[in-house]
Amino acid sequence: MPKKEIVRCGWSGSDPLYIRYHDEEWGVPVHDDRKLFEMLILEGMQAGLSWLTVLRKREEFRKAFDDFDAPRVAGYDAKKIQSLLENLGIIRNRLKIEAAVKNAGAFLRVQKEFGTFDRFVWPLVGNKPRRNHYVDLKQLPPRTPDSDTLSKELKRRDFRFVGPTICYALMQAVGMVNDHVVGCFRYEEITEM
């Protein structure tokens, strides 16, 4: 009997790292604040680059940013920022690194106000993933009214590198929306989560 071919979203390509990310993480609802903080920072780091570039540097990012411990990152001083700028294993963009430190402080303020970042961000989609029904990657929007709202709220709270397109990528990554195409094997799996 011939083996059934697995159908994935076309963006996952053929790189094993990208395929694993698509199959195991992308679109899975995330409610853990540390993971939400990690994805917020990584999506900001991706601006102007490919997501695969970020994925390839992810483990080094985790080491360099103390496993995305927001209180520790918020306390980074000029010396630590300089050491990050010299770290060949991460994206060494001063604006993005400084934004990550600033965002950590803003993240902590949101946690203080709402109890968790999760309680701040998930009500935007009614506390459950929006299920889209795209059959072709060309249908996926780069931003939505929800990502516009999230961007506006984050900017109002002093976050940086949180434009509407970055916010939509974050929402897709952490499962606030299910943007797997309908024919992808993960579409139904994630819907059932």
C-alpha positions in Angstrom: 0.0 0.0 0.0 1.5 3.4 -1.0 2.3 5.8 1.8 -0.1 8.7 2.1 1.6 12.0 1.4 1.3 14.6 4.2 -0.1 17.9 3.0 1.3 21.0 4.8 1.1 24.7 4.3 3.3 25.6 1.4 5.4 28.0 3.4 6.9 25.2 5.4 9.1 24.3 2.5 11.6 21.5 2.8 14.0 22.6 5.6 13.6 20.1 8.5 13.7 22.9 11.0 10.9 24.8 9.3 8.8 21.6 8.8 9.2 20.8 12.5 8.1 24.3 13.5 5.1 24.0 11.2 4.1 20.6 12.4 4.7 21.0 16.1 4.4 24.7 17.0 2.8 27.1 14.5 -0.8 27.8 15.4 -0.8 25.9 18.6 -2.6 28.0 21.3 0.0 29.3 23.8 -1.0 30.6 27.2 2.4 30.4 29.0 3.7 33.9 29.6 7.4 32.9 29.1 6.6 31.4 25.7 4.4 34.4 24.8 7.3 36.7 25.7 9.7 34.6 23.6 7.5 34.7 20.5 6.9 38.5 21.0 10.7 39.1 21.0 11.4 36.7 18.2 8.7 38.1 15.9 10.2 41.6 16.5 13.7 40.2 15.7 12.3 38.8 12.4 11.3 42.2 11.0 12.8 42.5 7.5 14.2 38.9 7.7 12.9 35.4 7.1 11.4 33.4 9.9 13.8 30.6 9.0 16.7 32.9 9.8 15.2 33.4 13.3 14.5 29.7 13.8 18.1 28.9 13.0 19.3 31.3 15.7 16.5 30.5 18.2 18.6 28.3 20.6 21.3 31.0 20.8 18.6 33.6 21.4 17.4 31.5 24.3 20.9 31.3 25.8 21.6 35.0 25.1 18.3 36.2 26.5 18.3 34.1 29.7 15.7 31.7 28.3 13.4 34.7 27.8 13.0 35.4 31.5 11.3 38.8 31.2 12.4 40.2 34.6 16.1 39.4 33.8 15.8 40.8 30.3 14.2 44.0 31.7 17.3 44.4 33.9 19.8 44.3 31.1 22.2 47.2 31.2 24.4 48.8 28.6 27.2 46.3 29.2 24.8 43.3 28.6 23.4 45.0 25.5 26.9 45.5 24.1 27.6 41.8 24.7 24.5 40.9 22.8 25.6 43.1 19.9 28.8 41.1 19.8 27.1 37.7 19.9 27.4 36.2 16.4 24.7 33.6 17.2 21.8 36.1 17.3 20.5 38.9 15.1 22.8 41.8 16.1 20.6 44.8 15.4 20.9 47.5 18.1 17.4 48.8 17.7 15.9 45.3 17.9 18.0 44.3 21.0 17.2 47.6 22.8 13.5 47.1 21.9 13.6 43.6 23.4 14.9 45.0 26.7 12.3 47.8 26.6 9.6 45.3 25.7 10.5 43.2 28.7 9.8 46.1 31.0 6.5 46.8 29.2 5.7 43.1 29.4 6.2 43.1 33.2 3.9 46.2 33.5 1.2 44.3 31.6 1.6 41.3 33.8 1.2 43.5 36.9 -1.9 45.1 35.5 -3.6 42.0 34.2 -2.1 39.2 36.3 -0.6 37.6 33.2 0.2 38.7 29.6 -2.0 35.9 28.5 -5.0 37.6 30.2 -4.2 40.8 28.3 -3.7 39.3 24.8 -6.2 36.5 24.4 -9.4 38.5 25.1 -8.7 40.2 21.8 -9.9 37.1 20.0 -12.6 36.2 22.6 -10.2 33.9 24.5 -10.4 31.2 21.8 -8.5 30.9 18.5 -10.1 32.4 15.4 -10.5 29.7 12.9 -9.9 30.9 9.3 -10.8 28.9 6.3 -8.1 29.8 3.7 -7.5 27.3 1.0 -4.5 29.1 -0.5 -1.5 30.9 1.0 -2.3 33.9 -1.1 -5.5 34.4 0.9 -3.6 34.9 4.2 -3.6 38.6 5.0 -0.4 40.3 6.3 -2.5 42.0 9.0 -6.1 42.2 10.2 -8.2 44.6 12.3 -7.3 42.4 15.3 -3.6 42.8 14.7 -4.1 46.5 14.2 -5.8 46.7 17.6 -3.1 44.6 19.3 -0.4 46.8 17.7 -2.1 49.9 18.9 -2.5 48.6 22.4 1.1 47.4 22.6 2.5 50.7 21.3 0.3 52.6 23.8 2.0 50.5 26.5 5.5 51.4 25.2 6.3 48.2 23.3 8.5 48.5 20.2 8.7 46.5 17.0 5.1 45.6 17.3 3.5 46.9 14.0 0.3 45.3 12.8 2.2 42.8 10.5 4.5 41.7 13.3 1.4 41.4 15.6 -0.4 39.2 13.1 2.6 36.9 12.8 2.6 36.7 16.6 -1.1 35.9 16.6 -0.5 33.1 14.0 2.5 31.7 15.9 0.8 31.5 19.3 -2.5 30.1 17.9 -4.7 33.1 18.4 -5.7 32.4 14.8 -5.6 29.1 13.0 -4.1 30.1 9.6 -3.1 26.6 8.5 -4.7 26.2 5.1 -7.8 24.0 5.0 -5.9 21.2 3.2 -3.0 21.1 5.7 -3.0 18.1 8.0 -2.6 20.5 11.0 -5.7 22.5 10.2 -8.1 20.0 11.8 -5.7 18.9 14.5 -5.3 22.5 15.8 -9.0 23.1 15.5 -9.7 20.2 17.8 -7.2 21.4 20.5 
